[in-house]
Amino acid sequence: MKIKIYLFLFFISLKCFSQTENSKINQDSIKKEVLNEIVITASRRSENLMRSPISIEQLKSAEAKIMGSPSIYETLENVKGVQIITPSLGFKVINTRGFANTTNVRFAQLVDGIDNQAPHLGAPIANALGANDLDIDKIEIIPGTAAALYGMNAINGLANIQTKNPFDYQGISIQQLTGVNHVGNTDRFSPKVYSQFNLRIAKTLSSKLAFKANLSTTGGTDWVADDRTDLAPNANASTNLFGADNPAYDEVNGYGNESANRKTLNLNGKNYVVARTGYRETDISDYEIKNYKADLGLFFRPKKGHELALTYKTALINTVYQRSNRFQLDNYTLNQFSADYHTPVFQVKAYATTENTGDSYNMRSLAENMDRAFKSDNQWFADYSTAYKNAVTNGATVADAHKIARTTSDNGRFEPGTDAYEAKKNELTDINNWDIGAALRVKSTLVHGEGLINWDKAFTSFLEKIDAKLLSGFDYRNYIIVPDGNYFINPESDSENLTYQKTGAFTQLTKGFFSDKLRLGATIRMDKADYFDAKFTPQFTAVYSPKKTLNFRASYQNGYRFPSIFEGFSNVNSGGVKRVGGLRIMSDGIFENSYTKASIDKFQAQVNSDVNTLGLTQAQAIEKNKNTIQKNPYTYLEPEFVKSFEVGFRGMALNQNLFIDADFYYNSYKNFIAQVEASIPNTTDPSLIPTSLYSRTTQNRYRLWTNSKSKIYNYGGSLGLKYRFDQTFTALTNVTYTKLDRTDDKDGLEDGFNTPEFNINGTLIAQNIWKNLGASVSARYQNNFDYVSFLVSGNVPSYWTMDAQVNYNFKKGISAKLGGTNILNKPYTSILGGPSIGGLYYLSLVWETSKT
């Protein structure tokens, strides 16, 4: 708290000094900046930010450079309404308005209007294929559904990163950022060096031809994930074995001791749930980050207003990625080829993205199959039983007997750090079958084409006469997956690639009334995907502007999200559980003949309790509790659906030095795409089904993509303020409130809301304090929230953190920035199962041959 007070007094004293020296500065300093700001993402056409019909946030490169974050992408954490979660130092996920997760398929991310998702995931690998800092002009974010104009499943929001055109921004720019993290012995590492290098070259070759090239490298040591909370604390509650004495101990960031790796053993008349030992992530991951990306673009302007852009992008990724398991991405590559031709009247765009997961692997599968490679499950549990009984015979307590049994059964297992372990790891991570190996081997391609027509540019006189604008567009997308036999199969033909196609089209009409003070808009969109009927998405907007500095807006729209490739077509064997896509072509017959895992777990636990506490035989306990088992009530996938209503205000006050942006929304969702675990017994005799479902060895276990039966409602709002004291000092603050209202027909499959109720940011920026010296300090707070995922569920603690930087612009185009994130080095986690995030301190040097 003292540090915050000192910083505040320091900036106030600087402000007083600056006002004395610059008393004649024009205080009307924010007017030109805001009133003339143009955005293109909200309506897919250029329009004034103040009069945008829906909420849109904007982060300009120049503003981001004077914030404490080391990159522009990370600065988004300070933008109103934006939530960023961090599964890895090299992997940050953007979300808005709730239902966040590490594979955020409800939020789209574009670069110059081009989707940069990894095709088989249906979501981007953070900014891996995005632009580097030197090439970013600005980032526009739509918080809330953008499906009416963009389709592509953008029902929670959309970010569009806009880069610098080489005709407008020429020269050579070089950035080297060197930093250090893991400071203060907060985890297993001593301080480690972190490095980012960015290069941009842009030049016009003639009045009609220009090119640009970008290169980025990132290297360092990742944050450590080492949560040792027991996920099965009550598995042996009926025998009073808890904590370190629990033989089913399953820590969050320990793998190979999950539900699929446990077995119920009857030892001396008692039933005990026992898990294999597994491995901690800290023992099997080296946490090294090595990421690279580059792009090359050629730009041709045959005549005024016409431009053809041909671009190639590539990325090589080596970092940790989190989904329902933690993955090590190793030599993971993405490549993208795009062509974009636009004129005042029309635009056509086509691109293809290819994905190759390289040598990546599943940490959980590695851990459980490392255990099995040394000793099979059957042999290990048999050895455990024998060792336990011998220990009890020799006078050991029950708790000690379990520890002795584990130590005895684990004798000879592969130990991390040994040559034997490394050799076996290399072998397992090259086996593309998660029942016996750990490799992730996916090759996929996304092909996309789209076009836009500005009818008001083609028929200018007529549409200007009626004060209207008309825009139409279409798009086509095809996902192409190479079946690998583990992650994906083609159920129709093993020799052909799996394809999944989507098409869409929209028309948007806006019209002005009362001398354009009132502008109404309507959009209708149609989308059609393979295996689904066509869906129609309307959007209605209104903007009322009694004056330029006062703008009120309202909108209503629907949005659909079609299943991603993984949700529709996955076919993964993992630890005895088969994860199956929810389309009928993949899971035909499973839904109708299976029983839910939730009811089976309850049934098994009650049987064990009755054996241990009531003295029943296992057969008697099964008969007593057989009605606990429930048939699977779910069925094949349908698209998600959202209805959203929003109102907002943008305006200026206090002599136009205060910019105000506020919004409030209410959403309702249905058909959430989620997962249910279920089993089919290895018998068709009704009388034998309970006995079959009591043992894991006599059932086929599945994790199925389906739709929740719940209807979910959430609401929220945000308030952003920007106040310019003078040409030196600016204060920014925003508050975001996000609330899960209620859930009707709650069935437990609804996606985790995974969003803090309050997210508060505040920044004080000082420019040209003395000559070319500038500085800023930011503080960020979010309250605790419930987090639900298949990896782990629980409560994410609240946290607050501070970023700060000091920058100086030297002569000859050289600038320096000394800064840090989480400068107080108070570790926090943004998601359960993810890493503990500490302080990162850095020095960034940029050299530019010309101002960009």
Disulfide bonds with the S-S distance in Angstrom:
none
